[in-house]
Amino acid sequence: MPALANDDFGLHDDDVIMDEAVDKAIFRSTIMSSQDDADYGTLLRMFYQRFFPYKMYFNWLNYDTLPNKNFFNREFSFTLASDVYLRYNSFADAEEFRREIERLQPVKIDIGAIYTAKPKDKKQLRPQAFQPVEKELVFDIDMTDYDEIRTCCSGGAICLKCWEFMTIAVKVLDEALRQDFGFKHLLWVYSGRRGVHCWVSDETARKLSNDSRKAIVTYLEVVKGGAQASKKVRLNQLLHPSLSRALDVLKDYFPQLILEKQHVLAEPETWNKLLELISDQVIRQALDERWQADPTRSAQAKWKDIKQQLLASNYNEARAETVMREIIFQYTYPRLDDNVSVHINHLLKSPFCVHPKTNRVCVPIDPQTCDSFNPLEVPTLARLHQELNDYNSPYGSGKSLSDIEKTSLAPYIKIFDTFVNELLKEVRDQKRGKSYGVLK
Ligand SMILES: [Zn+2]
């Protein structure tokens, strides 16, 4: 199966063009971006020149400071403003990567796998000599998978009410990946518009086979079945410790998010959808009739009615509680895009891209403070440009602060630096351990 690009921008997936056509494509790109949105092109150039954190980005994907196969055998794909899609690029080091980014001005950068050879040499290699061997374990959570639940927005739109679904996803998955699998190096990233990505960068995660990736996804997946299935969660009465831990998070959010902000029990259309998760039609009908007869009944009271009605209809406490939990899970547990996680050669949009529709930077999110992360406050290109100008005008440009430190991008870069430094520290410790013969 061919690796597909994450299609956040709705681009075609395997429109690979040959080297000789690249220059033409860049030319076409420049023309198109100046026709479409002159500002975006100019501001993007500024971003790649002054803000993109090349050095730490290289250190991350190289897993060391001196270039090695982790970096030079790594696939990068670029989408240009003209929709031209360039796959199988690879670079010797951070400097070469920077030069090419500044030349191409891609509107999107995708990161692929580490191969057995340099991706840019792919055409000269036999297929057996060019195989994907490692990649971070990645997760993609997209708000459009919540469209059947959320009532505030749909499609590409988001607001602070529905963003809470992403906060829950970060918390639940971050805990599960750390506690159940022992991963330590997780980079959470805002996708620039309506979702989050996670890059699990531990060495053990990078070396997982497709089958092992699939096993982890299956373990984490609770909400199953496509758009056609109404009941997507089935739980045992005795919850697995991992699910019980997730439930603690979900329960914190459910009343506010689902009952108050999304008003799921306010209208017959949405409450009947929720009631469909109860298999007994008599119970569903009794609740529906009761709520229709009392339009002023609060969402909290209706939520309690459900359990009371179950208990009054021969459900014992444990069975009634399980039904309530299934509803909570179906309405709040993270929805995963399997394909992105399972296939080692699947591409995923890189951190620090700038989304062409929102103009927001794909910034890292600290899972410890994800409750206060506000996607609508993530810096846009225009804002970074403004902040740079505002800073430089009163103080002059001779200050020792870097461009990043002069802007609201700084705290996000700090999260990234901390993540990369922890990775590098582990690599150094391992090397030291090896040289003293502590580790095998
Ligand atoms: Zn919303």
Boltz pocket constraint, residues with backbone or C-beta under 6 A from the ligand:
constraints:
  - pocket:
      binder: B
      contacts: [[A, 150], [A, 152], [A, 153], [A, 157], [A, 158], [A, 159], [A, 160], [A, 161], [A, 162], [A, 163]]
      max_distance: 6.0
